[in-house]
Amino acid sequence: MSHSIADIAAQLGGQAVGQTDLIVTRPREPAAAGPGDLALAMDPKFAAGLAQSRAEAAVLWADADWQSFGLKAAILVGRSRYAMSGITTLFDLPPGLAPGIHSMAVIDPSAEIGDGAAIGPFVAIGANVRIGAGVRILSHVSIAEDVIIGEHALIHAGVRIGARVRIGDRFIAQPGCVIGSDGFSFVTPEPNAVEEMKRTGRITGETAAPEWTRINSLGAVRIGDDVEIGANAAIDRGTVSDTKIGNGTKLDNLVHIGHNVQIGETTLICGQVGIAGSAVIGDRVVLAGQVGVADHVTVGSDVIAGAQAGIANNVKPETMVMGYPAQPREQFMRGLKSIRRVPMLSERLAAVEKRVPNEDVSG
C-alpha cells in the first residue's frame, strides 16, 4: 500500500510540501513513526511526539512549520478528522476475497448474482435473491428468500439477512448483525397489567397475563444507499409495513431497531441505542451511546440526544436533549447544577439548626 506524498495530498485535498515524490507505506502515530512511515500529527498537541520520532514525512495542521521537525516532506490539511477518513481509505486493506463463488457456498438456482461479485465459503443464499454487481459476501453469511442487495455491498462474516429485505448500493454490514429478525410483539386475550397501569395508574393483580400470544411480522426491512450496520446490531422487520432506514444512515455495534421503526437519512446511531417499535427518527439525527427511544415516539430532524438519554415523548426538530426523561439541554443543565448544590445547602441548613435554639411548640 505505497503512495507518494503528492498522491496522498491530492486525495486529501491538502497541500504537499518538500519532496512530494517521497513514498510512504503506512500511517503511524507520530512518536512511533520512522522512515517509510507517514506520521499522523494533524494537531499541534502531537508536535512533541513528532519531534522525538524518526519520521521523514507527516500529515500536519494547516499552518505548521513543517521544516522545524526535520521532515523531508509534509501534507498540510485543514480538518484533521476529515483528513483521517481519506488516509484510512487510501491505506485500507480490503478483505482477501477474489471475485467468484466459492465451491462451499450454497446458492439456490433461482438466485441472480451480479458481475464481479465475490461469495465466500459457507454462504447460503435462498430462492429468488438478487445480488448486485461487485458485492462481496464473506464466510458464513445467510441470505433468505426474495432478498435484493444493490451494487458494491460488503457483507462481513456471520451476517444474517431475513426474507424480503431490500438493501441499496454500497451497503456495509459488520460481522454478526441481523437484518430482518421477527419483531418483539405479543398480546394477551384480555387486557393485561400493562394496559391497566396505563389506564388507571395502578395494578390490582386481577389483570395478570395468563399467556402471551405472538403477533407475527409480515413486513420486511428496507435500507437505502450508503448505509452501514454495526457488529451484532439487530433490525426487526415490520408487522405489516416495512421497517425503513434512509440513505447514508450509520448504525453502530449493538444497536437494536424495533419493528415498524422509520429512520431518516444521514442519521448517526451510536452503540447500545435501542429504538422501540413504530418510533420515527428524522434526518440528520444523532443518538449517542445507550440512548433509549420509546415506542410510537417521533424524534424530529436535526436532533442530538446525549448519551443515555431516555426519550419517552416526541422531540421537536433542531433540539438537543439530555437525561431521563430526556429534556432540552439547557433545562437539564439547570437541574444538574441544582442537584450539585444540594450537599452544600444541606450543610448550611445543619449549621443554621445548630445556631437556632430549639423551641417547644407542643402547645
PELIN-V675122 format. One record per backbone hydrogen bond with DSSP energy under -1.0 kcal/mol. NH is the residue of the N-H (numbers start at 1). CO is the residue of the C=O. Records with the same first field share a line. If there is no record, write none. Layout:
NH = CO / CO
//
This chain:
3 = 24
5 = 22
6 = 20
8 = 4
9 = 5
10 = 6
11 = 7
12 = 8
13 = 9
14 = 9
15 = 76
17 = 74
19 = 72
20 = 18
22 = 19
24 = 3
25 = 36
28 = 38
33 = 30
37 = 34
38 = 26
39 = 57
40 = 28
41 = 59
46 = 43
47 = 44
50 = 46
51 = 47
52 = 48
53 = 50
54 = 33
59 = 39
60 = 75
64 = 61
66 = 64
68 = 65
69 = 66
70 = 67
72 = 56
73 = 56
74 = 17
75 = 58
76 = 15
77 = 60
83 = 79
84 = 80
85 = 81
86 = 82
87 = 83
88 = 84
89 = 85
90 = 86
91 = 87
97 = 95
100 = 117
102 = 119
105 = 102
106 = 123
108 = 125
111 = 108
112 = 129
114 = 131
117 = 114
118 = 135
119 = 100
120 = 137
124 = 141
125 = 106
126 = 143
129 = 126
130 = 147
131 = 112
132 = 149
134 = 115
135 = 132
136 = 153
137 = 118
138 = 155
140 = 121
142 = 159
143 = 124
144 = 161
146 = 127
148 = 165
149 = 130
150 = 167
152 = 133
154 = 171
155 = 136
156 = 173
158 = 139
159 = 156
160 = 177
161 = 142
162 = 179
164 = 145
165 = 162
166 = 221
167 = 148
168 = 224
170 = 151
172 = 227
173 = 154
174 = 229
176 = 157
177 = 174
178 = 233
179 = 160
180 = 235
181 = 235
185 = 183
187 = 213
196 = 192
197 = 193
198 = 194
199 = 195
200 = 196
201 = 197
213 = 187
215 = 185
218 = 239
219 = 238
222 = 243
223 = 166
224 = 245
226 = 169
228 = 249
229 = 172
232 = 175
233 = 230
234 = 255
235 = 178
236 = 257
237 = 181
238 = 220
243 = 220
244 = 261
245 = 222
246 = 263
248 = 225
249 = 246
250 = 267
251 = 228
252 = 269
254 = 231
256 = 273
257 = 234
258 = 275
261 = 258
262 = 279
263 = 244
264 = 281
266 = 247
268 = 285
269 = 250
270 = 287
272 = 253
273 = 270
274 = 291
275 = 256
276 = 293
278 = 259
279 = 276
280 = 297
281 = 262
282 = 299
284 = 265
286 = 303
287 = 268
288 = 305
290 = 271
291 = 288
292 = 309
293 = 274
294 = 311
296 = 277
297 = 294
299 = 280
300 = 315
302 = 283
304 = 319
305 = 286
306 = 321
308 = 289
309 = 306
310 = 323
311 = 292
315 = 298
318 = 301
321 = 304
322 = 327
326 = 310
327 = 322
329 = 320
332 = 328
333 = 329
334 = 330
335 = 331
336 = 332
337 = 333
338 = 334
339 = 335
340 = 336
341 = 337
342 = 339
345 = 341
346 = 342
347 = 343
348 = 344
349 = 345
350 = 346
351 = 347
352 = 348
353 = 349
354 = 350
355 = 351
356 = 352
//
